[in-house]
Amino acid sequence: MKLLYLIADGMGDWPLDELGGKTPMEAAHTPNMDELAKTGVVGRAQTVPEGMAPGSDVANMALLGFDPAEYHTGRGPIEAAAQGLDLNPDDLVWRLNLVTVSKLTIDGHMRDYSSGHIATEVSAPIVNALQEKLGNDMYTFYPGVQYRHLLVQHGGALTDDAHLLVSPPHDITDKPIKPDLRAFSKSPFLWDLVFEAKEVLDDRRINPSRANTIWPWGQGRPLILPDFKEKFGLEGAVISAVDLIKGLGNASNMAVIDVEGATGLLDTNYQGKVDAALSFLEDNDFVFVHLEGPDECGHGGVAADKVEAVSRFDAQVVGPLREALKGRETAWIVTCDHFTPIAERTHTRDAVPFILNGPGCEPSGISSFSERTADATGLKLDKGHELLAFALQKFGMKQ
């Protein structure tokens, strides 16, 4: 039997007046998810443990069956695992955004966590220039994808910098950066680095983009996860445009499949992801297909865009996979990692709706898939990292 785990990042939301009191999931056209919900088990899962920030790093780690309270060290280390960086145990790995702030002063505001969704071909040379001009025995810059990069602070895990509380930039869109500048100021070396980087970014010969500041956050020691196949008995792969999913895959010895044209936005290569999933399943058991689009639209705060992202997930991922696998023994898990409500433009801790469809699943008796219908079933998993094991037991795939 083949198991498909389909994730629409940030899909969950709250009712909106502009959508007639519906959520984007309810307003979207989702016949494929609705059909899976009608004939499967539907419920909610708490993917973000109490006391942990509701990020995609924490939530997707839970969805893959690893308890974030035990294994999570930070966002940066997960993305370092995606790049296969050779790290020492005492290195401190920061996620590094290229951001746009109104001004880098205590009365400045975060204007754009992504610098206009800067393209990788623009951002990578900028980060390479930062390394050339500012890299040293303490700090190394590593280019990543779009606005998402890495900063390794060698030996930093042994310093107080490991405990600095810096906001994820997507959490403070249009909000003051004063609290975070105070956090940076507690580390003289990091403080200097941020302001020296601004001088580099001010050089238009180096930086033709909107980015005017670096933003280190999500720091932690290198990530270590159990082997996925040893834990679950499945030969699995992850497919995603974003490094944090690739990092979780690498760290747990799963196959990591790159798809040309996968962007993490509405214009991603949906067909490429579907084809990659089907190709892997020809000889293997399990694939985790992750779409970033609904989350990015949630951060953007435009309801119509998020409705479109959810509709495309259903029409261009769920639907083609169902059609291609019709008549074959398959099992399905469909969910999101966390909510990214339009009203908040950032992540929240709401328990996420999920579908389990396959052998052993008695229908929940609902007619569509949404936050409200998932609530109506009364099924809730308080520990989101147990969802995969719960599903495998339902499907009769428990090793």
Order of alpha helices (4+ residues) and beta strands (2+ residues): beta-alpha-alpha-beta-alpha-alpha-alpha-beta-beta-alpha-beta-beta-alpha-alpha-beta-alpha-beta-alpha-beta-alpha-beta-alpha-alpha-alpha-beta-beta-alpha-beta-alpha
